[in-house]
Amino acid sequence: MKLYLSLICLAALAVIPACSFSTTHLTSITTAKDSAMTTPTSTFAATDTVYAQAGIANSPGTVTVQWHLILEHVTGYPANARDGEADRSLDIPASENVSTYHLTPPAAGWPAGTYEIEVDMMVDGQQKDQKTAEFTVAPS
């Protein structure tokens, strides 16, 4: 009987490493002043385009990445106002491990203040993860 139980335990131990217990998730969000993401920063001028990139790990297939812009403390806006015009929803295939997003400044430039980029990752209509990154626009 002990030999039989030992063999079952050994078989289970051999199978466990082959199983993946990791779940799909966002790894990070980076903001930068260029589309190649070579100049990461969280401080922008009023005329800068804001580029953002979110890492995706353990994707089982196509995931939907939803990008949102929140005006946390921005001159002329109520606190934590959401800019719905900046919302984007992108379907990212499993072969890609990043999602990119960019925000072009308004004609008058970004108002000074603190902004937040919120990223939601959806799989089959269910939210699997959410990350945020903050950036500031310095007064002109």
Secondary structure by P-SEA (a helix, b strand, c coil): caaaaaaaaaaaaaaccccccccccccccccccccccccccccccccbbbbbbbbbcccccbbbbbbbbbbcccccccccccccccbbbbbbcccccbbbbbbbbccccccbbbbbbbbbbbccccccbbbbbbbbbccc
